[in-house]
């Protein structure tokens, strides 16, 4: 399976998984095939405050989730 890049509200996902003891799923999330486009979208929308501070960009590959970008990682020039 090809990796996907997903913008997700981390607290919402974590709370769901703790409460229900099952995977959150990504139905309402923005999903990308391309990492560069995902990072650009994330940075652009965090800067415009279209995403809350709790949103992160993560890489999902064969059931493994890794955060690749969060608000603190964004620098503006």
ChimeraX attribute file (.defattr): number of C-alpha atoms within 10 A of each C-alpha:
attribute: neighborCount
match mode: 1-to-1
recipient: residues
	/A:1	7
	/A:2	7
	/A:3	16
	/A:4	17
	/A:5	24
	/A:6	25
	/A:7	24
	/A:8	21
	/A:9	16
	/A:10	17
	/A:11	12
	/A:12	12
	/A:13	15
	/A:14	13
	/A:15	12
	/A:16	15
	/A:17	14
	/A:18	11
	/A:19	9
	/A:20	9
	/A:21	10
	/A:22	9
	/A:23	12
	/A:24	14
	/A:25	11
	/A:26	12
	/A:27	7
	/A:28	8
	/A:29	11
	/A:30	14
	/A:31	18
	/A:32	17
	/A:33	13
	/A:34	11
	/A:35	17
	/A:36	11
	/A:37	12
	/A:38	22
	/A:39	21
	/A:40	11
	/A:41	16
	/A:42	23
	/A:43	21
	/A:44	14
	/A:45	13
	/A:46	18
	/A:47	14
	/A:48	8
	/A:49	10
	/A:50	10
	/A:51	18
	/A:52	12
	/A:53	13
	/A:54	12
	/A:55	19
	/A:56	22
	/A:57	25
	/A:58	23
	/A:59	23
	/A:60	17
	/A:61	13
	/A:62	10
	/A:63	10
	/A:64	9
	/A:65	14
	/A:66	12
	/A:67	14
	/A:68	14
	/A:69	18
	/A:70	19
	/A:71	17
	/A:72	8
	/A:73	8
	/A:74	14
	/A:75	8
	/A:76	5
	/A:77	3
